[in-house]
Amino acid sequence: MRRLAVSVCLCLVVLIGCGESKREKDTAAITEKQGDRPSITIGLIPERNIFTQLDRYEPLASYLSKRIGADIKLKVLTRYGNIIDNFVSAGLDGAFFGSFSYTLAHAKLDLEPIARPESADGISTYYGLIMVRKDGGIKTVRDMKGKIFAFVDRATTAGYLLPLAYFKENGIDNYQKFLGETYFAGTHEAAIYDVLNKKADICAAKDTVFTRLAARDQRLTTELVLLARSPDVPENGLAIKKDLNGTIKDELKKTLLNMDKDTEGVNVLKRFGAKKFIETTDDDYNSVYKYVKQIGLNLANYNYRNE
């Protein structure tokens, strides 16, 4: 009996050892497989605060990661121009650009756009707004003399190109001498609330951000007045490196353009605030290029830093 018990124990040890060995091999295989999985890093402009941006984009990144054969990592940059400065140093493979920041990236980094979101209303564009307080006494550009203007960033259409064109159209060549003070608020939301809270007298920002904020804060529609708007330009779209892995690039584009055709994709789109993604090319930005030419900017040497 003693010999039998010893034999049984030895067999159990061997079996357990084999089982552990198999599990270790399986774990190693999974780890190796995960390690071989490529990853791409997508930059996000600071249209909203970092937490709101991540809440919006993380479900999309997770959805795409499961379908394109690569893990998508997100990097929220602190300001619009950082997309240009840090694209190479931060190892970005692509980014969701605003319309003007895309034209800069295309000129300086040779990126190509692939898709942009379309809203539930079928809109895939936005425009810039110049706004003031109703009680601020500003009704025309001449009333802005000596006032405080809150821009968003030098690399934005709505938050900088629009006021540049507005001043030029009204015969003001040097807005810095004309205005009392100017500064960059960093986000469209911050610029709007700086005027609402009387930190600034005037601001320029995106209509989509204004509409979203006004839906939950009625003060925006009761206390602010809209003085001017820009032409329509493409909504924030995804542009990527031309030399990105061809298979990943094709899968990424195909998956984005077909999200609205499966249940999970539709749910992710709803959380993102879109009906679907539509194909986007450089030609879609012709309105921005025309705007840049009208103002007299040279994209190749344009200084997009907020100095």
Secondary structure, 3 states (H helix, E strand, C coil): CHHHHHHHHHHHHHHHHHHHHHHHHHHHHHHHHHHHCCEEEEEECCCCCHHHHHHHHHHHHHHHHHHHCCEEEEEECCCCCHHHHHHHHCCCCEEEECHHHHHHHHHHHCEEEEEEEECCCCCCEECEEEEEEHHHCCCCHHHHCCCEEEECCCCCHHHHHHHHHHHHHCCCCCHHHHCCEEEECCCHHHHHHHHHCCCCCEEEEEHHHHHHHHCCCCHHHHHEEEEEECCCEECCEEEEECCCCHHHHHHHHHHHHCHHHCHHHHHHHHHHCCCEEEECCHHHHHHHHHHHHHHCCCCCCCCCCCC
